[in-house]
Amino acid sequence: MPIEMIIEEDELKRRQVAALQNAGFYWRERDGVRALVCAPLEQAGFTNAFSTRLGGVSPMPNGSLNLAGFNEDAAENIHENRRRFLKLFDGDWTLTGCWQIHSADVRTVHNQQEAQTKPGVLGDDQYCDALVSNTPKILLAVKTADCVPVLIADPKTGAFAAVHAGWRGTSTSIVMRAIERLETEYGSRHEDLRAAIGPAANNCCYEVGRDVIDRFKELFPQSDHLFTPTRDGHARIDLQTANRDQLIAVGVSPERVHIAPLCTMDRNDLFFSYRREKQLHGRVGRLMSVIGRS
């Protein structure tokens, strides 16, 4: 590689690291497994991470850290990938999740017994798109491959939430439903919450059609800023900002909402992307975003 290209690539990486740090994120890596961590959530006492595709054993195309999707990967690969992913965190943790259905449904995990599932099941007999808890030593997990993962922490009560917000979930205000559950279950107050919005298909790449545009404008009359017109009846949508707007609308301080400036479609080298990979390869791995407290 010419020296000019090496210098240019190094400068790009430096700028990306600086942008992540300015947004409140840093990379954690162990034995080749890499994940993005929100530092303010961690400093508030909450273990958290947004996984990447790096450091696994799945052939997607090779060495990929696929953490879900048993219909598209061998079970032994997913189990090994999860074992490797959990090594990023000190101590013993229990992963718990749900079968995601692009809904506005929220599951409360009240204790360790509810968090425990059969090996590899990860709560997939529970149908919802957000989870809340205040139980120590469990990691609430949501799975994505372009949709928006949102992690929410309440340092005052010790409660926390993990949210899966695709365009359907965002349009039904799934983030707001999760906060309502934190409030009713644990007495959380909006002003005490802190949130991290992870990598997702963003407005640089994610084009939607008239049906999505019309739905958002019907439900959110002030949503024009979320769209960048592309061609007739189509526009790119900014779902990270849409979820940030909803967090702020319910009273979370803008300074306590942290957005990872990374697009899963643009950085397909780091992340799985359903829109980039499904038609090309026929199967797509899944990322995992987790939050818990020790």
VOGU-3710 file (C-alpha; in Angstrom, 3 decimals, decimal comma):
1> mpiemiieed> 0,000/0,000/0,000  1,415/3,438/-0,947  2,626/5,487/2,008  0,085/8,229/1,170  -2,796/5,761/1,528  -1,416/4,462/4,831  -1,163/8,004/6,202  -4,683/8,811/4,997  -6,094/5,619/6,568  -4,327/6,314/9,887
11> elkrrqvaal> -5,708/9,857/9,924  -9,241/8,566/9,251  -8,951/6,093/12,142  -7,657/8,843/14,426  -10,620/11,062/13,569  -13,080/8,214/14,141  -11,586/7,462/17,558  -11,744/11,164/18,448  -15,395/11,357/17,329  -16,274/8,334/19,467
21> qnagfywrer> -14,510/9,776/22,496  -16,274/13,102/22,052  -19,585/11,244/21,954  -18,729/9,347/25,149  -17,681/5,959/23,742  -14,509/3,868/23,630  -13,425/0,498/22,225  -12,895/-2,520/24,468  -11,069/-5,541/23,069  -10,135/-8,901/24,529
31> dgvralvcap> -8,788/-11,914/22,631  -9,815/-10,366/19,331  -13,410/-9,647/20,407  -14,203/-5,965/20,124  -17,144/-3,960/21,459  -18,128/-0,338/21,913  -18,687/0,879/25,489  -20,513/4,012/26,609  -18,182/5,528/29,224  -20,787/7,710/31,026
41> leqagftnaf> -23,042/4,672/31,590  -20,060/2,701/32,838  -19,020/5,522/35,179  -22,580/5,569/36,540  -22,177/1,923/37,567  -23,647/0,106/34,569  -21,790/-2,522/32,572  -22,659/-2,041/28,906  -21,475/-2,868/25,412  -22,466/-2,789/21,760
51> strlggvspm> -20,911/-5,782/20,013  -19,190/-5,866/16,625  -18,716/-8,709/14,137  -15,064/-9,138/15,110  -13,481/-12,034/16,992  -15,928/-14,910/16,535  -16,104/-18,288/14,833  -19,082/-17,951/12,478  -18,575/-18,230/8,703  -20,195/-14,869/7,893
61> pngslnlagf> -17,996/-14,873/5,858  -15,367/-16,017/8,389  -14,359/-15,342/11,986  -17,556/-13,418/12,716  -19,064/-12,844/16,167  -22,659/-13,757/15,355  -24,587/-13,714/18,648  -28,073/-14,819/17,547  -30,086/-16,291/14,692  -30,061/-20,055/15,161
71> nedaaenihe> -31,838/-20,499/11,823  -28,882/-18,920/10,010  -25,894/-20,277/11,935  -24,852/-23,408/13,821  -25,822/-23,435/17,496  -22,292/-24,321/18,573  -20,970/-21,242/16,774  -23,430/-18,934/18,534  -22,740/-20,473/21,944  -18,987/-20,068/21,460
81> nrrrflklfd> -19,425/-16,491/20,245  -21,502/-15,633/23,323  -18,878/-17,204/25,573  -16,223/-15,041/23,938  -18,401/-11,925/24,149  -19,046/-12,410/27,880  -15,290/-12,545/28,498  -15,286/-8,798/27,870  -16,909/-8,343/31,283  -15,401/-9,186/34,652
91> gdwtltgcwq> -17,406/-11,516/36,887  -20,259/-13,912/36,166  -23,179/-12,573/34,159  -26,464/-14,032/32,940  -27,638/-12,957/29,486  -31,365/-12,540/29,101  -33,319/-11,294/26,122  -36,513/-11,888/24,178  -37,997/-12,842/20,827  -38,131/-9,470/19,096
101> ihsadvrtvh> -41,234/-8,695/17,049  -40,935/-4,951/16,200  -43,558/-4,100/18,808  -44,025/-1,613/21,651  -44,100/-4,410/24,256  -41,835/-4,287/27,313  -40,754/-7,220/29,511  -39,785/-6,792/33,173  -37,115/-9,165/34,492  -37,761/-9,179/38,246
111> nqqeaqtkpg> -35,053/-11,561/39,481  -32,343/-14,037/38,566  -34,883/-16,862/38,240  -36,691/-14,981/35,472  -33,367/-14,207/33,822  -32,266/-17,847/33,721  -33,177/-19,643/30,512  -32,249/-22,832/28,767  -28,753/-22,719/27,232  -28,855/-20,611/24,105
121> vlgddqycda> -32,528/-19,699/24,399  -31,886/-16,213/25,817  -35,518/-15,666/26,769  -36,714/-16,284/23,242  -40,002/-17,648/24,514  -40,807/-14,088/25,648  -42,125/-11,783/22,910  -41,234/-8,091/23,252  -38,793/-5,426/22,075  -37,636/-3,864/25,327
131> lvsntpkill> -36,539/-5,231/28,681  -36,238/-3,540/32,071  -34,785/-4,713/35,374  -32,909/-3,680/38,511  -31,498/-7,152/39,223  -27,695/-7,272/39,636  -25,496/-9,570/37,554  -27,837/-9,952/34,595  -27,227/-8,441/31,190  -30,363/-7,370/29,383
141> avktadcvpv> -29,727/-8,001/25,692  -31,281/-6,821/22,446  -30,225/-8,066/19,025  -29,809/-5,881/15,947  -28,451/-5,834/12,406  -29,332/-2,234/11,375  -32,101/-1,420/13,902  -31,329/1,020/16,715  -30,216/-0,362/20,103  -30,879/1,927/23,079
151> liadpktgaf> -29,519/1,310/26,571  -30,988/3,283/29,480  -29,630/3,569/33,028  -31,004/5,085/36,231  -28,136/5,670/38,690  -30,561/6,701/41,452  -32,625/3,488/41,584  -30,224/1,066/39,902  -32,806/0,202/37,244  -31,880/-0,206/33,589
161> aavhagwrgt> -33,355/-1,040/30,192  -32,387/-2,391/26,779  -34,487/-1,418/23,758  -34,683/-2,667/20,170  -35,998/0,137/17,952  -36,333/-0,418/14,232  -38,454/1,989/12,229  -41,619/0,238/13,443  -40,546/0,306/17,080  -39,446/3,906/16,773
171> stsivmraie> -42,778/4,865/15,206  -44,604/3,260/18,163  -42,299/5,057/20,646  -40,831/1,884/22,154  -38,184/3,958/23,998  -40,900/5,951/25,728  -42,738/2,738/26,668  -39,558/1,400/28,285  -39,144/4,586/30,318  -42,773/4,389/31,445
181> rleteygsrh> -42,081/0,852/32,705  -38,959/2,012/34,570  -41,120/4,656/36,192  -43,964/2,356/37,250  -41,790/-0,601/38,316  -38,878/1,169/39,984  -39,881/4,777/40,550  -37,403/6,150/38,024  -37,501/9,852/37,233  -36,817/11,101/33,733
191> edlraaigpa> -34,269/13,654/34,879  -32,129/10,938/36,490  -31,868/8,755/33,395  -28,882/8,420/31,090  -29,050/6,729/27,683  -26,721/5,365/25,017  -27,853/4,960/21,407  -25,708/2,432/19,587  -24,582/1,913/15,989  -27,444/1,486/13,507
201> annccyevgr> -28,360/2,075/9,871  -28,267/5,835/9,690  -29,247/8,725/7,445  -26,073/8,439/5,370  -27,305/5,113/3,968  -30,767/4,022/5,166  -33,350/4,833/2,513  -37,078/4,317/3,157  -40,193/4,651/1,030  -43,366/6,657/1,139
211> dvidrfkelf> -45,079/4,325/3,628  -42,466/4,975/6,322  -42,236/8,701/5,567  -46,013/9,136/5,769  -46,269/7,128/8,986  -43,652/9,238/10,765  -45,091/12,523/9,559  -48,552/11,441/10,677  -47,377/10,399/14,151  -44,681/13,067/14,577
221> pqsdhlftpt> -45,677/16,292/12,760  -42,297/17,883/13,575  -40,261/15,065/12,021  -39,144/16,693/8,761  -35,595/17,020/10,088  -35,320/13,220/10,227  -35,512/12,872/6,426  -33,135/13,631/3,578  -34,952/13,322/0,218  -33,277/11,036/-2,313
231> rdgharidlq> -35,629/10,231/-5,211  -39,353/10,422/-5,820  -41,209/8,965/-2,847  -38,019/8,060/-0,981  -35,729/9,567/1,637  -32,962/8,602/4,020  -34,103/8,494/7,637  -32,186/9,243/10,847  -33,521/6,774/13,428  -30,772/7,531/15,942
241> tanrdqliav> -31,947/11,147/16,109  -35,595/10,022/16,177  -34,940/8,004/19,337  -32,887/10,830/20,840  -35,837/13,160/20,226  -38,172/10,772/22,046  -35,840/10,499/25,034  -35,622/14,270/25,291  -39,383/14,642/24,807  -40,073/12,636/27,975
251> gvspervhia> -37,616/14,674/30,022  -34,179/13,097/29,654  -31,550/15,846/29,519  -29,902/16,180/26,080  -26,495/16,111/27,796  -27,328/12,656/29,166  -28,103/11,098/25,769  -25,047/9,687/23,999  -25,113/8,646/20,325  -22,441/6,422/18,792
261> plctmdrndl> -21,512/8,111/15,479  -21,330/4,872/13,495  -23,587/3,475/10,767  -23,913/-0,296/10,435  -24,479/-0,042/6,693  -21,495/2,231/6,149  -19,191/0,247/8,484  -20,103/-3,233/7,333  -16,503/-4,172/8,126  -17,324/-3,697/11,835
271> ffsyrrekql> -21,034/-4,494/12,050  -23,607/-6,844/10,577  -26,049/-5,091/8,262  -29,251/-6,754/7,132  -29,701/-4,292/4,289  -26,148/-4,703/3,027  -25,814/-8,465/3,412  -29,151/-10,269/3,147  -29,484/-10,120/-0,623  -25,773/-10,739/-1,186
281> hgrvgrlmsv> -25,253/-13,702/1,128  -28,745/-14,935/2,043  -28,004/-14,841/5,769  -26,928/-12,178/8,238  -25,371/-12,298/11,690  -26,766/-10,452/14,688  -25,129/-7,919/16,975  -25,961/-7,731/20,679  -26,266/-4,664/22,907  -26,237/-5,308/26,651
291> igrs> -26,589/-3,467/29,939  -26,465/-4,582/33,580  -25,128/-3,622/36,990  -22,884/-5,512/39,361
//
